[in-house]
Amino acid sequence: QVRLVESGGGLAQPGGSLNLSCTASGDDITPYAMGWYRQPPGKERELVVLSWPAGSINYADSVKGRFTISRDNMKSTVYMQMGNLRPYDTAVYYCYALLVPNGDWGQGTRVSVSS
C-alpha cells in the first residue's frame, strides 16, 4: 500500500499546458502500475493513462499525443505533462497506484481549462 500526494493542478487556457506530479510514500513503486484517472464535473471517473512496470503505457484516446506520463522510481514520483489542453480536460485528476489486486488513490488535484 502506498500513500499518494498529487500536485500541479490549476487553471490553464485552451491550448495551454500544465504538469502534474504524484509522489508516493510507504513502498517502492517499481513493481506498481502507476497512472492517472480523472473525474470531469458530473461524470464518472475515467482512465487517463497507466504506466506498467514492464514499460508499456496505455493512454486514453482523448489524450493521446497531448499528454505524456513519466516515472522516476528512485524518487517514487510519477509525472504527467499535459499539453494542448481543451475545456473537456477540466476535471479532478487522481493519481493511482496498482499492485494487483490492490489499488491506491491520491486525494486529487483540480485542473480547469477555460478562457
PADOKE-546393 format. One record per residue (C-alpha): residue in three letters; chain; z, y, x. Coordinates in pm, 1 decimal. Layout:
% PADOKE-546393
<rec><resn>Ala</resn><chain>A</chain><c3>Z</c3><c2>Y</c2><c1>X</c1></rec>
...
//
This chain:
% PADOKE-546393
<rec><resn>Gln</resn><chain>A</chain><c3>0.0</c3><c2>0.0</c2><c1>0.0</c1></rec>
<rec><resn>Val</resn><chain>A</chain><c3>-85.0</c3><c2>349.1</c2><c1>123.2</c1></rec>
<rec><resn>Arg</resn><chain>A</chain><c3>6.1</c3><c2>698.5</c2><c1>17.7</c1></rec>
<rec><resn>Leu</resn><chain>A</chain><c3>-295.3</c3><c2>926.5</c2><c1>-7.5</c1></rec>
<rec><resn>Val</resn><chain>A</chain><c3>-299.3</c3><c2>1305.6</c2><c1>9.8</c1></rec>
<rec><resn>Glu</resn><chain>A</chain><c3>-618.2</c3><c2>1499.5</c2><c1>-61.4</c1></rec>
<rec><resn>Ser</resn><chain>A</chain><c3>-703.3</c3><c2>1849.5</c2><c1>48.1</c1></rec>
<rec><resn>Gly</resn><chain>A</chain><c3>-1000.3</c3><c2>2082.1</c2><c1>48.1</c1></rec>
<rec><resn>Gly</resn><chain>A</chain><c3>-1083.4</c3><c2>2135.3</c2><c1>-316.6</c1></rec>
<rec><resn>Gly</resn><chain>A</chain><c3>-1156.5</c3><c2>2473.4</c2><c1>-462.7</c1></rec>
<rec><resn>Leu</resn><chain>A</chain><c3>-1427.3</c3><c2>2689.1</c2><c1>-609.9</c1></rec>
<rec><resn>Ala</resn><chain>A</chain><c3>-1787.6</c3><c2>2686.8</c2><c1>-498.0</c1></rec>
<rec><resn>Gln</resn><chain>A</chain><c3>-2106.5</c3><c2>2844.5</c2><c1>-622.5</c1></rec>
<rec><resn>Pro</resn><chain>A</chain><c3>-2403.7</c3><c2>2630.5</c2><c1>-724.6</c1></rec>
<rec><resn>Gly</resn><chain>A</chain><c3>-2588.1</c3><c2>2528.0</c2><c1>-412.7</c1></rec>
<rec><resn>Gly</resn><chain>A</chain><c3>-2277.5</c3><c2>2573.7</c2><c1>-203.2</c1></rec>
<rec><resn>Ser</resn><chain>A</chain><c3>-2067.8</c3><c2>2324.0</c2><c1>-16.2</c1></rec>
<rec><resn>Leu</resn><chain>A</chain><c3>-1710.6</c3><c2>2201.1</c2><c1>9.0</c1></rec>
<rec><resn>Asn</resn><chain>A</chain><c3>-1537.8</c3><c2>1949.1</c2><c1>230.6</c1></rec>
<rec><resn>Leu</resn><chain>A</chain><c3>-1261.9</c3><c2>1719.1</c2><c1>112.4</c1></rec>
<rec><resn>Ser</resn><chain>A</chain><c3>-1014.9</c3><c2>1528.3</c2><c1>325.6</c1></rec>
<rec><resn>Cys</resn><chain>A</chain><c3>-782.9</c3><c2>1242.3</c2><c1>243.1</c1></rec>
<rec><resn>Thr</resn><chain>A</chain><c3>-505.7</c3><c2>1139.4</c2><c1>477.1</c1></rec>
<rec><resn>Ala</resn><chain>A</chain><c3>-332.6</c3><c2>806.6</c2><c1>433.3</c1></rec>
<rec><resn>Ser</resn><chain>A</chain><c3>13.9</c3><c2>702.6</c2><c1>539.0</c1></rec>
<rec><resn>Gly</resn><chain>A</chain><c3>207.2</c3><c2>380.5</c2><c1>518.3</c1></rec>
<rec><resn>Asp</resn><chain>A</chain><c3>-52.2</c3><c2>138.8</c2><c1>651.9</c1></rec>
<rec><resn>Asp</resn><chain>A</chain><c3>-351.7</c3><c2>108.4</c2><c1>882.4</c1></rec>
<rec><resn>Ile</resn><chain>A</chain><c3>-661.8</c3><c2>190.1</c2><c1>674.3</c1></rec>
<rec><resn>Thr</resn><chain>A</chain><c3>-900.9</c3><c2>-8.8</c2><c1>894.0</c1></rec>
<rec><resn>Pro</resn><chain>A</chain><c3>-924.1</c3><c2>-306.0</c2><c1>655.3</c1></rec>
<rec><resn>Tyr</resn><chain>A</chain><c3>-934.1</c3><c2>-86.0</c2><c1>345.3</c1></rec>
<rec><resn>Ala</resn><chain>A</chain><c3>-1233.3</c3><c2>22.4</c2><c1>145.4</c1></rec>
<rec><resn>Met</resn><chain>A</chain><c3>-1187.7</c3><c2>398.4</c2><c1>121.1</c1></rec>
<rec><resn>Gly</resn><chain>A</chain><c3>-1359.3</c3><c2>636.1</c2><c1>-110.0</c1></rec>
<rec><resn>Trp</resn><chain>A</chain><c3>-1362.6</c3><c2>898.0</c2><c1>-377.6</c1></rec>
<rec><resn>Tyr</resn><chain>A</chain><c3>-1368.3</c3><c2>898.4</c2><c1>-754.1</c1></rec>
<rec><resn>Arg</resn><chain>A</chain><c3>-1391.9</c3><c2>1199.0</c2><c1>-980.1</c1></rec>
<rec><resn>Gln</resn><chain>A</chain><c3>-1299.9</c3><c2>1284.6</c2><c1>-1335.9</c1></rec>
<rec><resn>Pro</resn><chain>A</chain><c3>-1501.0</c3><c2>1563.5</c2><c1>-1496.2</c1></rec>
<rec><resn>Pro</resn><chain>A</chain><c3>-1334.5</c3><c2>1758.6</c2><c1>-1777.1</c1></rec>
<rec><resn>Gly</resn><chain>A</chain><c3>-1320.4</c3><c2>1547.8</c2><c1>-2091.9</c1></rec>
<rec><resn>Lys</resn><chain>A</chain><c3>-1482.7</c3><c2>1247.6</c2><c1>-1928.1</c1></rec>
<rec><resn>Glu</resn><chain>A</chain><c3>-1388.1</c3><c2>915.8</c2><c1>-1772.9</c1></rec>
<rec><resn>Arg</resn><chain>A</chain><c3>-1310.8</c3><c2>873.3</c2><c1>-1406.4</c1></rec>
<rec><resn>Glu</resn><chain>A</chain><c3>-1620.6</c3><c2>766.7</c2><c1>-1214.3</c1></rec>
<rec><resn>Leu</resn><chain>A</chain><c3>-1705.4</c3><c2>639.0</c2><c1>-869.6</c1></rec>
<rec><resn>Val</resn><chain>A</chain><c3>-1846.4</c3><c2>892.5</c2><c1>-626.7</c1></rec>
<rec><resn>Val</resn><chain>A</chain><c3>-1858.8</c3><c2>692.9</c2><c1>-304.2</c1></rec>
<rec><resn>Leu</resn><chain>A</chain><c3>-1693.6</c3><c2>392.3</c2><c1>-145.0</c1></rec>
<rec><resn>Ser</resn><chain>A</chain><c3>-1691.5</c3><c2>312.3</c2><c1>227.1</c1></rec>
<rec><resn>Trp</resn><chain>A</chain><c3>-1631.1</c3><c2>-54.4</c2><c1>303.0</c1></rec>
<rec><resn>Pro</resn><chain>A</chain><c3>-1455.2</c3><c2>-166.2</c2><c1>620.7</c1></rec>
<rec><resn>Ala</resn><chain>A</chain><c3>-1761.8</c3><c2>-356.1</c2><c1>743.2</c1></rec>
<rec><resn>Gly</resn><chain>A</chain><c3>-1960.7</c3><c2>-33.0</c2><c1>733.1</c1></rec>
<rec><resn>Ser</resn><chain>A</chain><c3>-2157.1</c3><c2>-36.7</c2><c1>410.7</c1></rec>
<rec><resn>Ile</resn><chain>A</chain><c3>-2134.3</c3><c2>263.6</c2><c1>181.6</c1></rec>
<rec><resn>Asn</resn><chain>A</chain><c3>-2201.5</c3><c2>289.1</c2><c1>-191.1</c1></rec>
<rec><resn>Tyr</resn><chain>A</chain><c3>-2289.7</c3><c2>629.1</c2><c1>-334.3</c1></rec>
<rec><resn>Ala</resn><chain>A</chain><c3>-2327.1</c3><c2>717.2</c2><c1>-698.8</c1></rec>
<rec><resn>Asp</resn><chain>A</chain><c3>-2688.3</c3><c2>805.2</c2><c1>-774.6</c1></rec>
<rec><resn>Ser</resn><chain>A</chain><c3>-2582.8</c3><c2>1153.1</c2><c1>-881.8</c1></rec>
<rec><resn>Val</resn><chain>A</chain><c3>-2456.2</c3><c2>1242.7</c2><c1>-533.1</c1></rec>
<rec><resn>Lys</resn><chain>A</chain><c3>-2698.0</c3><c2>1057.0</c2><c1>-304.9</c1></rec>
<rec><resn>Gly</resn><chain>A</chain><c3>-2846.4</c3><c2>1289.6</c2><c1>-47.6</c1></rec>
<rec><resn>Arg</resn><chain>A</chain><c3>-2588.9</c3><c2>1561.2</c2><c1>-122.7</c1></rec>
<rec><resn>Phe</resn><chain>A</chain><c3>-2251.1</c3><c2>1404.8</c2><c1>-39.9</c1></rec>
<rec><resn>Thr</resn><chain>A</chain><c3>-2155.9</c3><c2>1228.2</c2><c1>281.6</c1></rec>
<rec><resn>Ile</resn><chain>A</chain><c3>-1846.4</c3><c2>1021.4</c2><c1>344.3</c1></rec>
<rec><resn>Ser</resn><chain>A</chain><c3>-1699.5</c3><c2>953.8</c2><c1>684.9</c1></rec>
<rec><resn>Arg</resn><chain>A</chain><c3>-1377.7</c3><c2>798.2</c2><c1>802.2</c1></rec>
<rec><resn>Asp</resn><chain>A</chain><c3>-1161.4</c3><c2>814.4</c2><c1>1110.8</c1></rec>
<rec><resn>Asn</resn><chain>A</chain><c3>-942.3</c3><c2>506.7</c2><c1>1105.0</c1></rec>
<rec><resn>Met</resn><chain>A</chain><c3>-744.3</c3><c2>622.2</c2><c1>1406.4</c1></rec>
<rec><resn>Lys</resn><chain>A</chain><c3>-647.0</c3><c2>937.9</c2><c1>1217.8</c1></rec>
<rec><resn>Ser</resn><chain>A</chain><c3>-608.4</c3><c2>749.1</c2><c1>887.2</c1></rec>
<rec><resn>Thr</resn><chain>A</chain><c3>-834.5</c3><c2>1009.3</c2><c1>730.4</c1></rec>
<rec><resn>Val</resn><chain>A</chain><c3>-1141.7</c3><c2>999.8</c2><c1>511.4</c1></rec>
<rec><resn>Tyr</resn><chain>A</chain><c3>-1371.9</c3><c2>1296.9</c2><c1>470.7</c1></rec>
<rec><resn>Met</resn><chain>A</chain><c3>-1634.7</c3><c2>1388.2</c2><c1>218.4</c1></rec>
<rec><resn>Gln</resn><chain>A</chain><c3>-1887.4</c3><c2>1661.6</c2><c1>279.8</c1></rec>
<rec><resn>Met</resn><chain>A</chain><c3>-2031.8</c3><c2>1789.1</c2><c1>-46.8</c1></rec>
<rec><resn>Gly</resn><chain>A</chain><c3>-2349.7</c3><c2>1992.7</c2><c1>-33.0</c1></rec>
<rec><resn>Asn</resn><chain>A</chain><c3>-2591.7</c3><c2>2148.4</c2><c1>-280.9</c1></rec>
<rec><resn>Leu</resn><chain>A</chain><c3>-2311.9</c3><c2>2149.5</c2><c1>-534.8</c1></rec>
<rec><resn>Arg</resn><chain>A</chain><c3>-2400.6</c3><c2>2168.2</c2><c1>-901.1</c1></rec>
<rec><resn>Pro</resn><chain>A</chain><c3>-2194.3</c3><c2>2263.8</c2><c1>-1204.3</c1></rec>
<rec><resn>Tyr</resn><chain>A</chain><c3>-2174.4</c3><c2>1899.8</c2><c1>-1312.8</c1></rec>
<rec><resn>Asp</resn><chain>A</chain><c3>-1989.3</c3><c2>1820.6</c2><c1>-989.7</c1></rec>
<rec><resn>Thr</resn><chain>A</chain><c3>-1693.4</c3><c2>2005.2</c2><c1>-1139.1</c1></rec>
<rec><resn>Ala</resn><chain>A</chain><c3>-1410.8</c3><c2>1753.7</c2><c1>-1158.1</c1></rec>
<rec><resn>Val</resn><chain>A</chain><c3>-1080.2</c3><c2>1642.1</c2><c1>-1020.3</c1></rec>
<rec><resn>Tyr</resn><chain>A</chain><c3>-1158.9</c3><c2>1433.8</c2><c1>-713.9</c1></rec>
<rec><resn>Tyr</resn><chain>A</chain><c3>-933.2</c3><c2>1141.1</c2><c1>-630.9</c1></rec>
<rec><resn>Cys</resn><chain>A</chain><c3>-908.4</c3><c2>958.2</c2><c1>-302.9</c1></rec>
<rec><resn>Tyr</resn><chain>A</chain><c3>-898.8</c3><c2>581.1</c2><c1>-341.4</c1></rec>
<rec><resn>Ala</resn><chain>A</chain><c3>-792.9</c3><c2>302.6</c2><c1>-106.3</c1></rec>
<rec><resn>Leu</resn><chain>A</chain><c3>-874.4</c3><c2>-58.1</c2><c1>-187.8</c1></rec>
<rec><resn>Leu</resn><chain>A</chain><c3>-734.4</c3><c2>-364.2</c2><c1>-20.5</c1></rec>
<rec><resn>Val</resn><chain>A</chain><c3>-830.9</c3><c2>-635.4</c2><c1>-264.1</c1></rec>
<rec><resn>Pro</resn><chain>A</chain><c3>-679.2</c3><c2>-683.8</c2><c1>-511.8</c1></rec>
<rec><resn>Asn</resn><chain>A</chain><c3>-470.1</c3><c2>-367.3</c2><c1>-490.8</c1></rec>
<rec><resn>Gly</resn><chain>A</chain><c3>-589.2</c3><c2>-9.1</c2><c1>-512.5</c1></rec>
<rec><resn>Asp</resn><chain>A</chain><c3>-402.9</c3><c2>314.3</c2><c1>-442.3</c1></rec>
<rec><resn>Trp</resn><chain>A</chain><c3>-482.2</c3><c2>664.1</c2><c1>-566.1</c1></rec>
<rec><resn>Gly</resn><chain>A</chain><c3>-420.0</c3><c2>1012.2</c2><c1>-441.4</c1></rec>
<rec><resn>Gln</resn><chain>A</chain><c3>-293.3</c3><c2>1284.9</c2><c1>-668.9</c1></rec>
<rec><resn>Gly</resn><chain>A</chain><c3>-633.9</c3><c2>1451.4</c2><c1>-693.9</c1></rec>
<rec><resn>Thr</resn><chain>A</chain><c3>-785.6</c3><c2>1780.1</c2><c1>-588.8</c1></rec>
<rec><resn>Arg</resn><chain>A</chain><c3>-982.5</c3><c2>2006.6</c2><c1>-819.2</c1></rec>
<rec><resn>Val</resn><chain>A</chain><c3>-1339.0</c3><c2>2110.8</c2><c1>-746.0</c1></rec>
<rec><resn>Ser</resn><chain>A</chain><c3>-1503.8</c3><c2>2375.2</c2><c1>-959.7</c1></rec>
<rec><resn>Val</resn><chain>A</chain><c3>-1867.8</c3><c2>2470.9</c2><c1>-926.2</c1></rec>
<rec><resn>Ser</resn><chain>A</chain><c3>-1959.4</c3><c2>2789.1</c2><c1>-1105.1</c1></rec>
<rec><resn>Ser</resn><chain>A</chain><c3>-2145.3</c3><c2>3113.4</c2><c1>-1055.1</c1></rec>
//
